[in-house]
Amino acid sequence: MSNYKKICIIDDDAIAVFGLKRGLQSMKSIPDPLIYENGLQAIEGFKKMIEEDAELPTFILLDINMPVMGGWDFISQMNEIWPKDKEKPTIYMMTSSISDQDVEKARTFNLEKNYLIKPVFAETLVRILLP
């Protein structure tokens, strides 16, 4: 059984999202994820959840490079709107390649160990979500 009650995928690549969703569905104890195509959509969705006092995501799979709002800007915005009395979600960054600049940014958010290289396979999701 996963410790993560609500999972969110933020990625503009429909094929990657499809694969992630299928991987999650293979784990019977994992609920269907929330899916957003970019960071701005996710921020707007989270704001609505906060206004409605709805359950917020506990785990996020986040693409770094997306149009409109990428992963790094999303994290900054999320930190600004996240309720102080709520535990922040676990975030795993997804990318097709890791640049030195991305490694440095990951350190500023304490995410240097939470990197997944695309494509992300079901076995990887099981290892992360079902310890």
C-alpha positions in Angstrom: 0.0 0.0 0.0 1.4 3.4 -1.0 1.8 6.3 1.5 0.7 8.6 -1.2 -3.1 9.2 -1.3 -3.3 11.7 -4.2 -0.9 11.7 -7.1 -0.4 14.4 -9.7 1.4 14.2 -13.1 2.4 17.5 -14.6 3.8 16.9 -18.1 3.0 18.3 -21.6 4.0 15.0 -23.4 0.8 13.0 -23.9 2.7 9.8 -24.6 4.8 10.1 -21.4 1.6 10.9 -19.4 -0.1 7.8 -21.0 2.8 5.6 -20.0 2.9 7.0 -16.4 -0.8 6.6 -16.0 -0.7 3.0 -17.2 2.2 2.3 -14.9 0.2 3.7 -11.9 -2.9 1.7 -12.9 -0.8 -1.5 -12.7 -0.5 -0.8 -9.0 -4.0 -1.6 -7.7 -3.6 0.4 -4.5 -2.7 3.7 -6.3 -5.6 6.0 -7.1 -6.1 7.6 -10.6 -3.7 10.6 -10.8 -4.6 14.3 -11.4 -3.1 15.3 -14.7 -2.0 18.8 -15.9 -0.3 19.7 -19.1 1.9 22.5 -17.6 2.8 24.1 -14.3 0.3 27.0 -14.7 -2.6 24.6 -15.1 -1.5 22.7 -12.0 -1.2 26.0 -10.0 -4.7 27.0 -11.0 -6.0 23.5 -10.1 -4.2 23.6 -6.7 -5.6 27.1 -5.9 -9.1 25.7 -6.6 -8.4 22.7 -4.3 -7.1 25.1 -1.6 -10.2 27.3 -1.9 -12.5 24.3 -1.6 -10.4 22.8 1.2 -10.1 19.7 -1.0 -7.4 17.0 -0.5 -4.1 18.2 -2.1 -1.6 16.0 -3.9 0.9 14.1 -1.7 3.1 13.1 -4.6 4.0 14.9 -7.9 5.7 13.6 -11.0 6.9 16.9 -12.6 8.4 17.5 -16.0 11.1 20.1 -16.0 10.7 21.5 -19.5 7.1 22.5 -20.5 5.5 25.4 -22.3 3.7 28.1 -20.4 5.2 27.2 -17.0 8.0 24.7 -16.5 8.9 22.6 -13.5 11.2 25.0 -11.7 8.7 27.9 -11.9 5.9 25.6 -10.8 7.8 24.6 -7.7 8.4 28.3 -6.8 4.7 29.2 -7.3 3.5 26.1 -5.5 5.7 27.0 -2.5 4.0 30.4 -2.4 0.4 29.2 -2.4 0.8 25.9 -0.4 -1.1 26.2 2.9 1.3 26.5 5.9 -0.6 23.9 7.9 -0.3 21.3 5.1 2.7 19.0 4.4 4.2 19.7 1.0 4.1 16.9 -1.5 7.0 14.7 -2.5 8.2 15.8 -5.9 10.1 13.8 -8.5 11.4 15.7 -11.4 11.3 14.0 -14.9 13.6 15.0 -17.7 15.1 13.4 -20.8 18.5 14.8 -19.9 20.1 16.4 -16.9 22.1 19.6 -17.4 24.5 21.1 -14.8 22.0 24.0 -14.5 19.2 21.6 -13.6 21.3 19.8 -11.0 22.1 23.2 -9.4 18.4 24.2 -9.4 17.5 20.8 -8.0 19.9 21.5 -5.1 18.2 24.7 -4.3 14.9 22.8 -3.8 16.5 19.8 -2.1 15.5 17.6 -5.0 18.9 16.5 -6.3 18.1 12.8 -5.4 14.5 13.0 -6.9 15.4 12.8 -10.6 13.9 10.4 -13.1 15.2 10.1 -16.6 12.5 9.6 -19.2 11.0 7.3 -20.1 9.9 6.4 -16.6 8.8 2.7 -16.4 6.3 1.0 -14.1 9.1 -0.7 -12.2 10.5 2.7 -11.3 7.1 3.9 -10.1 6.7 0.8 -8.0 10.1 1.3 -6.4 9.3 4.9 -5.5 5.6 4.6 -4.5 5.5 1.2 -2.9 8.6 1.0 -0.6 
